[in-house]
């Protein structure tokens, strides 16, 4: 049940992409353990504003763990210490009285800092733009039950499709690789019969786009899987590699 | 003024076909001569942007999030309805139409709702083709489940993440068109004004949320798909960025607002626990299939739930509604929860909660069966509350979830401003006074994929539009007004935070114009809202400067609009002299406390026309005519 704790917060403050940035320290007293991590930051911000100071900028929206907009590094771990949890679903009851928390933005070459804890993750949209979809126009789709899909396949596709695109995998990876994100999308679509016709083209174009944007390669560190709030498996990276190799050998069209 | 709904003549089943034939067409080669602005990238906005671009129009798409994939449609859990009748349990387009009309307490337009039911089947086909991983039966065909308010299984679902998967499908379609160069995407941009030239909607003014730049964008038509305004209550199940700004500013430019007081309260949310809480989390309605709702019989019974014997528990829904029991529709379940708490029989630290108990289901089916059905929801509950629902009953309480009110639109989804179209939750059209589960997703996608592509063409082909660019004086004027409002907000430098005002407004509305309303409370709110608004403009503190990334400034603008809109909402609630759907006015109830509708005098859509700041808006009604269904009292006894 509800109790209060005192915390020391060391938060990355950076005015804009060109500012050097620094860690600033705040003492926060009487934090109710019922609060979510983001609500704790709200409380800090209310106080800062009443003191005439600039609040800490951080991204968030749904606050129920599904939109993928929130995410900061807490004590070195993207989305904080709880497994399978987004930052917005992390609650203060998991922290101890007197604890010091270091809060930083997701760091990767492809994620520019916009302000404080807010980073630009549009590179992930760029990768989807390169082919992370099934090319179908609206209106001409066949009757939905004309292509049966085994429930096992649908379930595996759903396991991969559950990715929320938050970017924690990139932030946790020593190479800042986006391969868990890309692998999840590739798997989701390659597993389904509807996604097969353009699977090769998709694998090549998404992989190339990822390299071009400055994301690194997978080194089997498995940090991505460890921090993923949706617990997406690295078997998706294996499938991405298979799809990519298959496509590299068998696909002729000039991209 | 007579509002023209433009509903086509002829039998209900043929109206949409006939209308599509009658709409003028634009030659495919000429579509590239038209620019269309779409604001919002949820199910309605993303699907509309993708489809319009596929047809050949040049589309400019705006969203306030960092990526179109973050729109709040992503959070919808339960499912999407369609009248496929795969289970063969008696469903049909007619039945889906009828359930939707009845569920909305006969306050929606027949022709629109029928069209929605017709289109529902195409949506499933389209989404399957896009790769949405819907649940499947062993034979590989699509699975269905049932949902509150319906007696057939017509809901398609992708685990508890249906909204996410449908949105990712639409987002993929959108990104494909961005890649093709037919959609220009503007993330982290907020629409701050609508621009009219010669009375037609011809563009918008936006603020780039990163640089703070105020910009103009011209087009031949504007589509608003900006969602609902449930966040006016401060606490709601909506994403934090949801707001009324785009629709409110369109209202101030002449678009009529319809049924602003129709707000859906969802019965199964995790209750409020503290002052700094920012969010209410919804627990899927499907829990009511197995969970039993109860409170202690005696007020003030503070014993732990498992210490209260059955004889001292009141399973009030089962007692009052024996045939529907715990599965009564949302409005009925919500009101009854409030009533028992108001009697002092609520549970938990605040007394504003009821138990949703799985004890009997676990005893009957075993823990494992329950875990398979609801495991992820139980886990989510435990994560938020720190309590284990396998051992102790969940606590739930109703929360603001969805709004049925929005900008008034005709059958073409066009507002009273020519060239301004409104889709999804942002319009008022399909859910009447109460939305049934799994029908919001259906409406968003029907509007975006299958209605707007036809009707916008009809408008563009039939309207002579002059050449308008961003240097037109109308844009300059709107930009200036927007910039002035921003600098005014920044110059106040008062002593109360934006959230503080928002919280006070939310509390006032929840208490005085929430789940259950009476004239005295609403009159009080009507008096207090202008005072709060006045204080806001004198005493709010907004740090920083206009030309930078400034989240408090963003929020301040939205709260300023909520403070204006709140008054219209209360006015609308006062105007409606009946109880219907989610609008429950205590003066209008049956002997057993059910909503008492008045079809004689209130069978209309209430709409409001802006007359200038500080002036009373003008009320207009669109009478609702039911030619195909008989208006009956909803009863779930």
HADDOCK unambig.tbl for C-alpha pairs under 7 A between the chains (distance, minus, plus):
assign (segid A and resid 35 and name CA) (segid B and resid 277 and name CA) 6.72 0.50 0.50
assign (segid A and resid 39 and name CA) (segid B and resid 276 and name CA) 6.62 0.50 0.50
assign (segid A and resid 39 and name CA) (segid B and resid 277 and name CA) 6.52 0.50 0.50
assign (segid A and resid 39 and name CA) (segid B and resid 278 and name CA) 6.52 0.50 0.50
assign (segid A and resid 46 and name CA) (segid B and resid 497 and name CA) 6.77 0.50 0.50
assign (segid A and resid 50 and name CA) (segid B and resid 495 and name CA) 6.65 0.50 0.50
assign (segid A and resid 54 and name CA) (segid B and resid 543 and name CA) 6.32 0.50 0.50
assign (segid A and resid 54 and name CA) (segid B and resid 544 and name CA) 6.98 0.50 0.50
assign (segid A and resid 57 and name CA) (segid B and resid 551 and name CA) 6.97 0.50 0.50
assign (segid A and resid 61 and name CA) (segid B and resid 239 and name CA) 5.07 0.50 0.50
assign (segid A and resid 61 and name CA) (segid B and resid 240 and name CA) 4.88 0.50 0.50
assign (segid A and resid 61 and name CA) (segid B and resid 241 and name CA) 6.07 0.50 0.50
assign (segid A and resid 62 and name CA) (segid B and resid 72 and name CA) 6.74 0.50 0.50
assign (segid A and resid 62 and name CA) (segid B and resid 238 and name CA) 6.75 0.50 0.50
assign (segid A and resid 62 and name CA) (segid B and resid 239 and name CA) 3.85 0.50 0.50
assign (segid A and resid 62 and name CA) (segid B and resid 240 and name CA) 5.98 0.50 0.50
assign (segid A and resid 63 and name CA) (segid B and resid 239 and name CA) 6.73 0.50 0.50
assign (segid A and resid 63 and name CA) (segid B and resid 279 and name CA) 6.88 0.50 0.50
assign (segid A and resid 64 and name CA) (segid B and resid 281 and name CA) 6.64 0.50 0.50
assign (segid A and resid 66 and name CA) (segid B and resid 74 and name CA) 6.89 0.50 0.50
assign (segid A and resid 66 and name CA) (segid B and resid 75 and name CA) 6.03 0.50 0.50
assign (segid A and resid 67 and name CA) (segid B and resid 70 and name CA) 4.91 0.50 0.50
assign (segid A and resid 67 and name CA) (segid B and resid 74 and name CA) 6.21 0.50 0.50
assign (segid A and resid 67 and name CA) (segid B and resid 75 and name CA) 6.84 0.50 0.50
assign (segid A and resid 68 and name CA) (segid B and resid 70 and name CA) 6.76 0.50 0.50
assign (segid A and resid 69 and name CA) (segid B and resid 70 and name CA) 6.67 0.50 0.50
assign (segid A and resid 91 and name CA) (segid B and resid 384 and name CA) 6.91 0.50 0.50
assign (segid A and resid 122 and name CA) (segid B and resid 67 and name CA) 6.84 0.50 0.50
assign (segid A and resid 128 and name CA) (segid B and resid 175 and name CA) 6.88 0.50 0.50
assign (segid A and resid 129 and name CA) (segid B and resid 175 and name CA) 4.92 0.50 0.50
assign (segid A and resid 129 and name CA) (segid B and resid 176 and name CA) 5.88 0.50 0.50
assign (segid A and resid 129 and name CA) (segid B and resid 178 and name CA) 6.90 0.50 0.50
assign (segid A and resid 129 and name CA) (segid B and resid 179 and name CA) 5.57 0.50 0.50
assign (segid A and resid 130 and name CA) (segid B and resid 179 and name CA) 6.79 0.50 0.50
assign (segid A and resid 132 and name CA) (segid B and resid 172 and name CA) 6.54 0.50 0.50
assign (segid A and resid 133 and name CA) (segid B and resid 172 and name CA) 4.86 0.50 0.50
assign (segid A and resid 133 and name CA) (segid B and resid 173 and name CA) 6.72 0.50 0.50
assign (segid A and resid 134 and name CA) (segid B and resid 130 and name CA) 5.45 0.50 0.50
assign (segid A and resid 134 and name CA) (segid B and resid 131 and name CA) 6.86 0.50 0.50
assign (segid A and resid 136 and name CA) (segid B and resid 130 and name CA) 6.58 0.50 0.50
assign (segid A and resid 137 and name CA) (segid B and resid 54 and name CA) 6.67 0.50 0.50
assign (segid A and resid 138 and name CA) (segid B and resid 51 and name CA) 6.12 0.50 0.50
assign (segid A and resid 138 and name CA) (segid B and resid 126 and name CA) 6.62 0.50 0.50
assign (segid A and resid 138 and name CA) (segid B and resid 449 and name CA) 6.59 0.50 0.50
assign (segid A and resid 139 and name CA) (segid B and resid 126 and name CA) 6.94 0.50 0.50
assign (segid A and resid 141 and name CA) (segid B and resid 125 and name CA) 5.69 0.50 0.50
assign (segid A and resid 141 and name CA) (segid B and resid 126 and name CA) 5.28 0.50 0.50
assign (segid A and resid 141 and name CA) (segid B and resid 129 and name CA) 6.07 0.50 0.50
assign (segid A and resid 142 and name CA) (segid B and resid 125 and name CA) 6.20 0.50 0.50
assign (segid A and resid 143 and name CA) (segid B and resid 125 and name CA) 5.39 0.50 0.50
assign (segid A and resid 144 and name CA) (segid B and resid 124 and name CA) 6.48 0.50 0.50
assign (segid A and resid 144 and name CA) (segid B and resid 125 and name CA) 4.37 0.50 0.50
assign (segid A and resid 144 and name CA) (segid B and resid 128 and name CA) 5.97 0.50 0.50
assign (segid A and resid 145 and name CA) (segid B and resid 141 and name CA) 5.72 0.50 0.50
assign (segid A and resid 145 and name CA) (segid B and resid 142 and name CA) 6.65 0.50 0.50
assign (segid A and resid 148 and name CA) (segid B and resid 140 and name CA) 4.31 0.50 0.50
assign (segid A and resid 148 and name CA) (segid B and resid 141 and name CA) 5.24 0.50 0.50
assign (segid A and resid 149 and name CA) (segid B and resid 140 and name CA) 4.35 0.50 0.50
assign (segid A and resid 149 and name CA) (segid B and resid 141 and name CA) 6.66 0.50 0.50
assign (segid A and resid 150 and name CA) (segid B and resid 136 and name CA) 6.88 0.50 0.50
assign (segid A and resid 150 and name CA) (segid B and resid 138 and name CA) 6.40 0.50 0.50
assign (segid A and resid 150 and name CA) (segid B and resid 139 and name CA) 6.65 0.50 0.50
assign (segid A and resid 150 and name CA) (segid B and resid 140 and name CA) 4.42 0.50 0.50
assign (segid A and resid 151 and name CA) (segid B and resid 135 and name CA) 6.89 0.50 0.50
assign (segid A and resid 151 and name CA) (segid B and resid 136 and name CA) 4.91 0.50 0.50
assign (segid A and resid 151 and name CA) (segid B and resid 137 and name CA) 6.15 0.50 0.50
assign (segid A and resid 151 and name CA) (segid B and resid 138 and name CA) 5.91 0.50 0.50
assign (segid A and resid 151 and name CA) (segid B and resid 140 and name CA) 6.05 0.50 0.50
assign (segid A and resid 154 and name CA) (segid B and resid 133 and name CA) 5.55 0.50 0.50
assign (segid A and resid 154 and name CA) (segid B and resid 135 and name CA) 6.73 0.50 0.50
assign (segid A and resid 154 and name CA) (segid B and resid 136 and name CA) 6.90 0.50 0.50
assign (segid A and resid 157 and name CA) (segid B and resid 133 and name CA) 6.41 0.50 0.50
assign (segid A and resid 158 and name CA) (segid B and resid 133 and name CA) 5.68 0.50 0.50
assign (segid A and resid 189 and name CA) (segid B and resid 131 and name CA) 6.49 0.50 0.50
assign (segid A and resid 192 and name CA) (segid B and resid 131 and name CA) 6.75 0.50 0.50
assign (segid A and resid 194 and name CA) (segid B and resid 129 and name CA) 6.08 0.50 0.50
assign (segid A and resid 194 and name CA) (segid B and resid 131 and name CA) 6.06 0.50 0.50
assign (segid A and resid 195 and name CA) (segid B and resid 131 and name CA) 6.67 0.50 0.50
